[in-house]
Amino acid sequence: MMRLSCLSLSYGNQFRTGKMDLPKFITQARAMALDGVDLHMQHLTSFDRIYLKQLRRMCLDNGLSIPSFPVSTEFGMYPDRIPAEIEKCRVAMETGLFLGAPLVRVFVGSAPKDGNVEDAFRRGVDALRRCAEIGADMGMVVALQNHSGLTSTGDEMLRFHKEVNHPNFSLVMDTGHFTGRDGPRGPKREGHTYEHYYRSVEQVAAIAPFTRVKLYQLDQEGREQFIDYKRIFDILRARHYNGFCCLVYEGTEDELTAIPRGVRFLRRMMTVS
C-alpha cells in the first residue's frame, strides 16, 4: 500500500515569514489526512531532546509517521568540507533515529565548475560509503536522492548504488530531478527528452524504498503540468511499490491553496489502477 507524506520545505514561504513552524506543519498535515510528515533538518529550532520528544509525540497523537529525515549535504563540490558534511549527516542520522525515521535522505552534490567530474564522483562515493558505515552502526539507512549535477540520470544513480556497494545504502527517487522533462527546477541536458526522463524513473523506482513526488504547476484539479503522474504511478505499481510518496511543492502559487489540491490529486493517482 502506498502512503502519502509531505516535506516541510513545501511550505517554505510560510516558514520564512514565521507563519508556520513544525508543530503547525504537523497540524496542517493531519488536517489534509496525510499519512506522514518529513521534517527537514533545517526547520528544527533545536536538537534538544525535550523539543524532539514533543515533535515525536505530536506525530504519534496525530497518527502521522516520520518516513524519512532529510538533510542537505554536498560531497562533490568542496573536498575540504567533506568531513564537516559527514558530521552533519551523522547528526541528522542521530536526530532522525530519535524521531523514529527509518532512513536519512542525503545529496551527493555536484562537481566544481570546470572541475573533474570523475574526481567529484569518487569523492562522493567515498563520503556516501562512510555515511552508510556510520548509519549501519546506528541502525539508520542512508539513501541518496537524485538532486544534483552528479545524479541527473538513472544511470548516474545506479552507478553510485553499485560503487558505494554497502548494504546500508539505498536510493530515493525524486520525480523532479531527472533530465529530459520540461518545466522549472530540474536539470537540463541537450538532447534529453521525456524518453530519457521516464527511463530514469523506471531505473531508480526498481530500487528506491522512498519516493519524492514534485509538484510545480497545478491546474484547478491539482494535476501537475510537467509530469505525467499516471505514468509515474503505473511504474510504481508495476514494481509493487509499498512505500511512502512524499509530496514536495516547488511552485509559485500560494502554498496554502496549492498543496491541498496536490494532496487530493496524488491520492487519486495512488488509488487509480
Secondary structure in CASP SS format (residue, H / E / C, confidence):
PFRMAT SS
TARGET T0000
AUTHOR 0000-0000-0000
METHOD secondary structure of the structure
MODEL  1
M C 1.00
M C 1.00
R E 1.00
L E 1.00
S E 1.00
C E 1.00
L E 1.00
S H 1.00
L H 1.00
S H 1.00
Y H 1.00
G H 1.00
N H 1.00
Q H 1.00
F H 1.00
R H 1.00
T C 1.00
G C 1.00
K C 1.00
M C 1.00
D C 1.00
L H 1.00
P H 1.00
K H 1.00
F H 1.00
I H 1.00
T H 1.00
Q H 1.00
A H 1.00
R H 1.00
A H 1.00
M C 1.00
A C 1.00
L C 1.00
D C 1.00
G E 1.00
V E 1.00
D E 1.00
L C 1.00
H C 1.00
M H 1.00
Q H 1.00
H H 1.00
L C 1.00
T C 1.00
S C 1.00
F C 1.00
D C 1.00
R H 1.00
I H 1.00
Y H 1.00
L H 1.00
K H 1.00
Q H 1.00
L H 1.00
R H 1.00
R H 1.00
M H 1.00
C H 1.00
L H 1.00
D H 1.00
N C 1.00
G C 1.00
L C 1.00
S E 1.00
I C 1.00
P C 1.00
S C 1.00
F E 1.00
P E 1.00
V C 1.00
S C 1.00
T C 1.00
E C 1.00
F C 1.00
G C 1.00
M C 1.00
Y C 1.00
P H 1.00
D H 1.00
R H 1.00
I H 1.00
P H 1.00
A H 1.00
E H 1.00
I H 1.00
E H 1.00
K H 1.00
C H 1.00
R H 1.00
V H 1.00
A H 1.00
M H 1.00
E H 1.00
T H 1.00
G H 1.00
L H 1.00
F H 1.00
L H 1.00
G C 1.00
A C 1.00
P C 1.00
L E 1.00
V E 1.00
R E 1.00
V E 1.00
F C 1.00
V C 1.00
G C 1.00
S C 1.00
A C 1.00
P C 1.00
K C 1.00
D C 1.00
G C 1.00
N C 1.00
V H 1.00
E H 1.00
D H 1.00
A H 1.00
F H 1.00
R H 1.00
R H 1.00
G H 1.00
V H 1.00
D H 1.00
A H 1.00
L H 1.00
R H 1.00
R H 1.00
C H 1.00
A H 1.00
E H 1.00
I H 1.00
G H 1.00
A H 1.00
D H 1.00
M H 1.00
G C 1.00
M C 1.00
V E 1.00
V E 1.00
A E 1.00
L E 1.00
Q E 1.00
N C 1.00
H C 1.00
S C 1.00
G H 1.00
L H 1.00
T H 1.00
S C 1.00
T C 1.00
G H 1.00
D H 1.00
E H 1.00
M H 1.00
L H 1.00
R H 1.00
F H 1.00
H H 1.00
K H 1.00
E H 1.00
V H 1.00
N C 1.00
H C 1.00
P C 1.00
N C 1.00
F E 1.00
S E 1.00
L E 1.00
V E 1.00
M E 1.00
D E 1.00
T C 1.00
G C 1.00
H C 1.00
F C 1.00
T C 1.00
G C 1.00
R C 1.00
D C 1.00
G C 1.00
P C 1.00
R C 1.00
G C 1.00
P C 1.00
K C 1.00
R C 1.00
E C 1.00
G C 1.00
H C 1.00
T C 1.00
Y H 1.00
E H 1.00
H H 1.00
Y H 1.00
Y H 1.00
R H 1.00
S H 1.00
V H 1.00
E H 1.00
Q H 1.00
V H 1.00
A H 1.00
A C 1.00
I C 1.00
A C 1.00
P C 1.00
F E 1.00
T E 1.00
R E 1.00
V E 1.00
K E 1.00
L E 1.00
Y C 1.00
Q C 1.00
L E 1.00
D C 1.00
Q C 1.00
E C 1.00
G C 1.00
R C 1.00
E E 1.00
Q C 1.00
F C 1.00
I C 1.00
D C 1.00
Y H 1.00
K H 1.00
R H 1.00
I H 1.00
F H 1.00
D H 1.00
I H 1.00
L H 1.00
R H 1.00
A H 1.00
R C 1.00
H C 1.00
Y C 1.00
N C 1.00
G C 1.00
F E 1.00
C E 1.00
C E 1.00
L E 1.00
V E 1.00
Y E 1.00
E C 1.00
G C 1.00
T C 1.00
E C 1.00
D C 1.00
E H 1.00
L H 1.00
T H 1.00
A H 1.00
I H 1.00
P H 1.00
R H 1.00
G H 1.00
V H 1.00
R H 1.00
F H 1.00
L H 1.00
R H 1.00
R H 1.00
M H 1.00
M H 1.00
T H 1.00
V C 1.00
S C 1.00
END
